[in-house]
Amino acid sequence: MPPNTEDQLWRAYILEEYNKLHDELEEIKKNSVTIPVVGKPKPPETRTAKPLPNSVAYDCGWLASREELCSFIQYPLA
């Protein structure tokens, strides 16, 4: 079915609006300023859970015994 006049007018209107908005956006992009990064970059993560035990069944408290992994625990570790 060939497009009728109303469809052609609608498509022309949409394309005209698109081109107008595209031109406005390009103008805004030309005049924009890049925001510099504030602060220092984060250092790489150095904590590790390795070496993992073969089985946690015989070593239930293995991770809990790693003081650097459980710094949030309030009681002394055994």
N, C-alpha and C positions, 0 to 999 in steps of 0.2 A: 504494500500500500504506500503510495507516494506521500511525502509530507505535505500538509496543507499550509496555507499562508500563515495561520496562527502559530503553527509549530516553527516555521521559519523565522517569524518575528520574535518568538520566545528565545530561540537559539541565538539570534543576533543580539538580543538584549543581554543574555547571559554572557556571551563572549565579550561584549562591550564592557560590562561590569567587571569581568575577570581581568581584562587588559588594563582597565583603569586602576583597580586595586593592585595589580602586579606592578604597575609603574609607581604608585605611591609607596609600595613596599621597597622597591629598588632605591627610591630617593631617600627613604628613611635609613636603609642599610648603608648608603654612601655617607650619610652624616653621623652615623653612630660611632661611639667610642668604646673601645675594648676596656672592660673593667679589669684592673690588675688583681692578681691573687694576693690575698691578705693573710699574713701569718706564715709560720714555717711549715714545711711539709712534714707529715708524720714519719717517724723512723720506721724501718721495717720491723715486723714482729719477730722477736727472738725466742719467745717461749715455745716449748715443744713438749709433747707427751711421749716422745720416743726415747728409748726403745720400748716398745709395747711388750708386755709379758705374753708368754705363749698362751696362758689361760688365766682368766681373772678369778676362777673358782678357788685356786690355792693362794691367791694373792689379793684378797679383797681390798685391802687398804693401800694398794700400790699407788694409785693416783693421789689419795689423800695424804700419803707420806711425802709427796713432792711439795715442799714448802712454797716454791715459786709458782706453782699452779693453784695453790689454795691460800693465797694471801688474804682472802676475805674471811677465813675462819678465825673466830675470836678466842678459841681455847688452844693451849699448847699441844703440839703434835707429839705423839709417843715415839 
